[in-house]
């Protein structure tokens, strides 16, 4: 195992990173940021259900202008429902909200920072284009998948913001920089001829329009706000650093491109594990991101206090699932699709109950405790899936406790617990799952049966599933004052355990 013994995450990562590239950009393997700033922001959840709107921000904390890719993905199968570019001048912040419409959801913003294309004054509706066409029996970023084609599917999911590069062209910088609160000329970056890619020959103001290497310094926030309910669940995104490949000048692509995405990163990951940094090499960029997010247990609390009528939901998103799980129409006799680690099930959406989607199972090892340390080691779920398991079938899942339905998700699974409040440990350790054509690991080895694990080219085996998310809980005070009902909301990031072993490469 390639490790660097240090007492601090920052020092360990600096030691592992090694060299420093142009404009102070570290030439390094991708890793989780330890200070909430970086090149990529992964926001685990947006929703417009149950009276919620989702408010969001992205902040450029640096003196360099940034070209950013924004992608909203619906929660069933990670299909893109809206993507565009943002151009942030130095120290700029961009804000927006995802709100409900009659049929689905849309993005609205009053912010003046430049986007390409421009966001209309009335907002930009989310689309079902990427999941409403003919079924494509493979891993694709678009095409029917057997689940609903309704716009209602756009009402919840997750989103990501990726830095494509920094802008050094003087004329472009001047165009996107604010004067009296408004950029000088957004039409410059909105033009169909704008090309900042590595092969660009475009000249603007006598200089090359090519973007320079990403340097990080992005941060952000999101809030799930329910005005009528009086709750605000605010959270910070998961942040990745050193995402942009060290040998590539930039990862800018045209606004209508599916790139950059989670495959566009370095193929080496750095993960802090038991006081050391594990450096792993991968065949795919998305596997490097999976390695950063791999957890064999999710740990968090729940509150179901009767006096305050409280409820608890957990958000669990798997942002690399769409790159590894194929769609397979189960009515077709032949299955030629290939499944990739660490996922164990293929996607199809027209079944019933737990068979919808691509289901990852919790095992009977799921345990929960009350606040006094009493525990239950096995839950006898009502109407259990085969083997007594309850699955997470979607890319974005909501786990609700005792039918709390705090977020009103349609991608939720209920977990009955017998203690009024306590905590839960949710394991991901399924193995020996039969799958047609096997499961291809991160090192290219095909296993006849699937498991919750991911093995790198150099033999580092990561156990679990790649997840991000948080817990939300609400409280109702029926006696805040005579005739006044008060509601409150709180949220807390998940805690995790990680397990990595070294196998012969």
N, C-alpha and C positions, 0 to 999 in steps of 0.2 A: 504494500500500500504506500503510495507516495505521500509522505507526511512531512510537516514542518512543525516541530515542537515550539509553541509559544504560549505565553500566559494570557494573551489578549487576542480577540478575533481580529481587530484592526492590524496588529503587528503580524499575525500569522498570515493574513491575506496579503499584506504588503510584501512579506518575504516570498510568498508563492507567486505573486504577480511578477516580480522581477523588474524588467525593463520599463522605461517610460517613453512613450512615443511622442509624436508631434503635438504641439500645443498643450503639453502636459497630460495627454491622454494615456492612461495605462494600457500597455499592450499585454493583455492578460486573458485568463480564462474567465468565463461568466460566473458570477457569484451573487449571493444575496447581499444587498447593501446593509451596512450596520449603522447607518445614520439617517435613514429615511429619504435619501437622495440618490439618484442614479439615472440610467439611460432608459429604463423600461418601468412602467407602472402597470400593475395588474390589479384591477378593481374587482373583487370577487362577486359583486351582486349589484344589479339595478332592478327596480320593480316599479310598476304603476298600479299594482293590484291593491285591493282592500283600502283604497283611499290614499295610497302613498304616491309621492313624487320623488324622484332621485335627483339631488343637486350635486354637482361635481365641479372640481377645479383642477387645474394643472398649473404649476408655478415654475418659471425659469429663474433660478436663483443666481445665474451667472451673467457675466458681461458680454456673452456671445449670443448672437441670434440663433434660433433653433428651428429646424424643419421637423415636424412631428407627424406620425401616422396615428390616427384614432380609429379604433374598430370596436363596434358594438356587436356582440354575438348573442343570439337567442339561447335560452338555457337547455333546450331539449338535446340538440346535437351540435351546438357550437356553430351554427350557420350564421354568416354575416348578415346583419339587418341594416347596417349603415356604416360606411367608412369614408374618411376624408382626411385632408391635411390641415394642420394648424401651423402658422408661422409666428413664433413668439420672438419679439425683440428683447433686448437685455432687460432683466428684472421684471418681465411682464407676467401677468397671470390671466388665464382664460377661464371663464365660468360658463356653465350651461345647466340645463335641467332636462330630464326625461319625464314627460307628462303623458297622461292618458288621452286617447282619442276615442271616437265612437267605435272604431274597429280594432285599434291596436295601441301603438305608442308613437311618440315623435320627440325629436330633440328641439328645444327652443333655447335661444340665447339673446341677450341684449348686449353682449360683449362686442367690442369693436375690433379686436385683434383679427388679423387676416386668416381666413380659411379658404381652402380650394377643394371643391367649389364653394361659392358663397352660401351660407345658410340663409334661406329666405326669411323675411321679416316675420312671417307666421309660423316658422319652424319647418323642419324637414321630417316627414313621416318615415318611420321604419318600414322596410319592405319585406315581402316573403319570397322574393325572386330566387334566393339561394336554396330554398327547400320546396318549391312548388312545381318544379319541372319534372321531366321523366326520371324514373328511378335509375340511378347509376350504381351498379353492384360492385362497389370497390370503395377505397378511401378517396373521397373527393371533397372539395370545399363547397360544392353546390350540387344540386340534384335532389330529387325526391328521396325520402328515406322511410316512407310508410307511416310516419307520424302525421298529425294534422297539417294541412297547408294554410290554415286560417291565420289571419293577421293577429289574432289573439295570442299566438305563440310569441310575438315580439314583445309582449308586456313584461317579461322578466328574463334575465340572463346576466351576463357580465361584460366587462369591456377592458380594453388595454390601450395604452398610449406608448408608442415606440419612438425614440429619437432616431431619425434617419441621418442626421448630420448637422454640422454647424455651418452658418452662412458667412462667408468671408467677402463676397462681392459687395463693393461699396454701394452701388446703385440699388441692389436688392435690399440691402440693409436699410437704406434711407427710405425705401418704399414701404417697408413694414413697420418702421419706427413711428411711435405716436407723436403727434404734435397737437397740443390742446386736447388730448384724449382720443384722437382719431389717427390711425395710420395714414401716411401720406398718399399711398396709392396701391391698394390691394390688387388692382387689376394686373399689376406686374406679375405676381405669383399665381394669379388665377388664369392667366393666358394659356390657351391650349398649347402654345409653343414652349412653355416653360419646361426646362429640362435641367435638373441639378444632378443627374446620375453620373456614375463614374465614367461613362463614355460620352458625356455631353460635349458638343462642340459649340453650344450656344454662347454668344457673346452679349453681355448686357453692360452698357456703360463703359465699353472698352475693356471689360474683364471677363474671364471665364465665369459662367454661371454655376459651375460644379460646386457642390457642397463639400465641406471638409469633414474629417472624422468626428463622430459623436464624442462628446466630452462629459456627458452626464450633468448632474446638478438639477435634475427635475424632481419635484415633489408634488403631492396632490392630496385632495380630500374628497370624500363623498358622504352624503347624508340622505337617509331614507326618511322623508318628512311626511307626516300625516297631520294635516292641519286640523281636521275635524276630531281626530283622536288625541291630539295634543302630545304626540311623540316625535322624537328626532333621534334616529339611530345613526350617529356619525362614525365614520371609520377612515383609516388611512390605507392606501393600497399597499400591496406587496411590491417591493422595489428591487430591481435587478441592476447590477453594475457590470461594466465591461462586456456588455451584450454584443456590441458591434464587432465583427471579426477584425482582428488586428492587422491582417494583410489587405483589407479592403478599405478604399478611401472613404466611401460612404455607402449607405444602404437605401438611398433615395429611390423611389419608384413612382410612376405616374399615379395620380389619385384614384384611377379606376382599377389599379392592379391589386391582386390579393397580397402582394408583398410590400414591405417586409412583414413577416409574421414570426411565430415562435420557432420556425425552422431557419431563420436568417441569422442565427447567432453563431458564436464560437462553438466548436465541437469538443471543447474541453471545459469541464466544470470544476469548481472548487467548493467543497462542502466542509464546514467545521464539524468535527465528530470526535467527541471525547478528548477535547483539548488539542487535537491535531487537525490539520487540513488535508483532506483526501482529494487528490487530483485525478480525475477520471477522463478518459478519451472515449468518444462516441462516434458511431456511423452517421447519426443524424443530429442536427441542431436541437430538435425538439426533445431528444433524449437528454441532452445536457440540461435543459430547463426542467425536465421531469426529475432529474437527479437532485436538483436544488430543493424540490418541493416534496420529495418522497418521505412519507411518514408511515410507520407501522401501527401507530395508535394516535387517535385524536382524543384529547382530554379537555373537558370543559364542564361547567356547572349548569344546573337547571333550577328554576324557582317556580313553584306552583302553589304559592301560599294562598290558602283559602280566604284569609282575612282581607288581603289586598287584591283578590281576584287576579293574581298574576299568572302569566303564561310565558313559555320559553320556546323559541325556535333556534335551530342551528342552520347556518348556511354552509354548504360544502360544495365547492367548485373544483373541477378537474380541468385546468386550462390547456392541457396537452392531449386530452382524450381524443379530440377530433383528428389528430394526426396519426393515430394508432389503431383506431377502431373502424373497420369497414362496415358499410351498409350491405346487408344480404337479405334479399327477399326470400323468406322461408317457403314460399310456394313454388320456387324454382328448384327443380330436382338437383341440378349441379351447383355446387358451391366452389368457386375458384378463388374466393377472396382470401386475403392474408391478414392475420391479426398480429399486432405487435405488443411486446411487453411494455408496461406491466399489467395490461388489461386482459380480461379473461372472457369477454363476451362480445359478440357482434351485434350491430344495431338493426332492429326492425321495429316498426311502431304500430302495427295493426293487430297485435295480439291483445290479450286481456290481462289485467292485473299486473303482477310483477314481471311478466314477460315483455312488457313494453320497453322500448329503448334497448340499451346495452347495459345489462345489470351487473354491478359489482356487489358481491355478497358480504355482509357482516357474518361472522361465525358465531357459534354458541359461546365463544369466549367473551362476548360482550358482557361487561360488568358495570354495576352502578352501586353507589354508596349514599347513605344519608349523611347528615352533618355530624353524626356521632360515630361514624366509622362502621356502621352496620352495612352489610353488603348483600347483593343478590348476584349470583354468578351466571344465572341463565334466566332469560325471559321467555315465558311461554306465550309467544305472540298470538293474538287472534288471527285466524285465517293465515297461518304462516306459509311462506314459500317452501318448496321442497327442502327437507333437511332442517326445518325450523329457522331458516334465515330470512332476514328482511333486507332487500337489496337497495342500492343506490343506482338508479337506472339512467340518469341523465347527466349531461355535462355540468349543469348547475342544479343542485339538489337542496331541498329544505327539509330538515328533520324536525318534526313538531312533537312535543311531549304532551301526552294525555289530551290530544286534540286541541292544543292551544291556538293554532292557526293565527299567530301574531302577524305574520306577513301575508297571509291569504294566498299562499303559493298553490299552483295547480301541479307543481312538480315535487310534492311533498310526500313523505312517508311518516306515519304516526308510530311513536314508540310509547307504549304504556309503561309507566313506572309506578311503584307502590309506595314510595316515600314522597312526602310533600315537597321536599327540596333536598338537593344533594349534588352529586357529580357523576359523570359517566366516562368510562373509557371504552372507546369504539375501536376495535382492532381490524386491521386489514392483513390477513394472513392466509387467505385461501390458496390452496394448491391442488395439483392433480385434477384440474378441471378439463374434461375432454373437449377438444375443439377441432373441427374439421380443418385440415391443412396445418395444424399445429400453431404454435405461438413463436414468432421470430423475436429473439432477444436483442438487446442493444449492441451486442458484439456480432450479430449476424447468425448466431446458432439457432436452429429451429428445434423446439421442444415439442414432442407429441402431445403433451398436456400443458395447460396454462397455469400460471401462478402469479401471485402478487409480488413480483420481483423484477429487477432490471439489472442486467450484467453488462459492464463496460468492456471495451476492447482489451483493456489491461487487467481485467479480472475482478474489478470491484463490484460486489453484488449488493444492491440496495433493495431493501424489503419494504413492502407496503404499496401505497398509491400516491401519486402527486396531487396534493390538495391545498387549497387556500380557503379561508373563510373565517366566520366569527359566530358568536352567540348573541341573540337579542332577547330581551325580556321586558315585559311591560307590567305596570302596577296601577291599580285604581284605588284612590283614596275617596271613599264615599262620605267622609266626614271632614273634608278639608275646612269647611265653614258651613254655617247653616244654609242649606239649599245649593251648595256648590260641590260639584264633582270634579276631582282633580286626577289627571292621568300623568304617568311618568314613563320614560323609556330609558333603557341602558343597554350597552353592548360591549362585548369583550372578545378579543381575538382568541382563537383556539390555541391550546397548548399541545405539544406533540412529543412523541418519542421517535427516535430514528435508529435504524439498525443497518449496519454495513459490514460485510465480511469480504475477505479476499480469497478468490478462487484462482486456480491456475489459468492464465490467459489462453 
